Amino acid sequence: NSLMDLHDKILLRKRALIETVNDELKNVCYIEHTRHRSIDGFVSNLIAGLIAYNLLPKKPSLNIDIIDKSRLIA
């Protein structure tokens, strides 16, 4: 057994939220694995999906506060 890093523990707790964001990107913004005929088509589809995601009114967030370890020792 090894100790898990604090950042990894936080992300493991937030896995459901991360899966939700991935689902929104794939199903709402149509970023999905398809066989594009060119690199330009792939990049334009990816950029268009990311722009659509940024324009969504409600986006989930992780709300992770990075803890300064030097302040914990004091």
N, C-alpha and C positions, 0 to 999 in steps of 0.2 A: 504494500500500500504506500502511495506517495501523497503528499499534501497537494491539494489543488490550489492554483493561483486565485486570488480574490477576484480578479477580473473575469476569469473563466467561470467561477461560481455564480457571479451576477448574470453573465450571459446564459448560463444553463437555466437559471430561474426564469429568464425572459424568453425562453425558447418558443413558447406559444405565440408571443408577440412577433418574433422574428418570422415564424411560419406564416402568420397572418399577412405581414408585409410582402413576403414572397408570393403568397396566393393573390394578393391584390395586383402585384406587378404582372403576374402571369395571366390572370383572368379578366381584370378590369382594364389594364393598360395594354394588354395583348403582347407582352414580351414573352415569347415562348420559343421552344426549340423547333424550328422548322428548317427545311432545306432551302436556303436562299440560293439564287442563281449567281449572285455576285457578292463581293465584299461590300460594295456600295449599298446594296439592298439590305444586307444585314445591319450595317452601321446606321442607315437611315431608320430602320425599324426599331433598333435599340434606342436611338436618341429620341425618336417620337414617343416611345413608351415612357421613357424617363421624364420627358417634358409633361406628358399627360399625368404622370404620378405627382409631379410637383404642383400641378394645377388643381389637384383634388382638394376639396375644402377641409376634410378631416383626415389627418394622417396620424397613425399611432407613433409614439416615441418611447424610447427606452428610459429616459430620465436618469441617466447614470451620472453620479457625482464622483469624480476621481478624488480619492482621499490621499492627502499628502502624508506620507509615512513619517516624515520628520516631525510633524505636529503631534502625531500619536505618542511619540516617545516622551515628550515633555510633560 
